[in-house]
Amino acid sequence: MYFRFVDDVLGLWTHGEDALLDFHTKGNQINPRIKLKLRYSTEQLEFLDTVTSLRGGSLHTDLYTKPTDKHLYLHMESSHPEAMKKAIPYGLGVRVKRICSEEGNYREHREAVKDHLVNRGYEGAFVEKELTKVDTKDREELLEVRGREKRSKRVPLVTTFSRGLPNISNIFRKHLPTLHASDRMKDAFPEPPIVAYRRDANLEDI
């Protein structure tokens, strides 16, 4: 088994320790500018944000977090769209559920995610609502590789985000019949535009 992400490699070796060390030595002789660092274990090993362990002939995965990780997620008071803030606890929960092969580990890290976000100004009930959605998800379905989504023909409307902005998406939906009164506008906007926000370069997080 062999996996690679950029310059990090994870594999299963079944030919013994001596052969592994010999393989590593020969691999470092291929190119003088490329040297590989070897870390190996018969019990468990960290790879990116996952720690994989071998128990009873089966592989088990758990979340791995570096000791230096400060969990400085987007602060609740930061000037970002509300949908983005809702997506953070949900996305973190999905990530944990995908990684943890055992329910107990998922529950432990789920509570840690909640604590980290509360420390970043999020209301506990707000975070719990999004994590509860993750609880109902089937892990096997979350691990399925999805096909490429059909390309949307909707026109993107990119604007600088401000807390003072009204709900632009709702405004477009409300007045879409007015646009569709014109055949030309109906061809240009068959559906309401996708509203995307960008941060102003001079706008700083609170």
Secondary structure by P-SEA (a helix, b strand, c coil): cccccccbbbbbbcccaaaaaaaaaaaaaccccbbbbbbbcccccccccbbbbbcccbbbbbbbbccccccccccccccccaaaaaaaaaaaaaaaaaacccaaaaaaaaaaaaaaaaaacccaaaaaaaaaaaaacccccccccccccccccbbbbbbbbbccccaaaaaaaaacccccccaaaaaacccccbbbbbbbcccccc
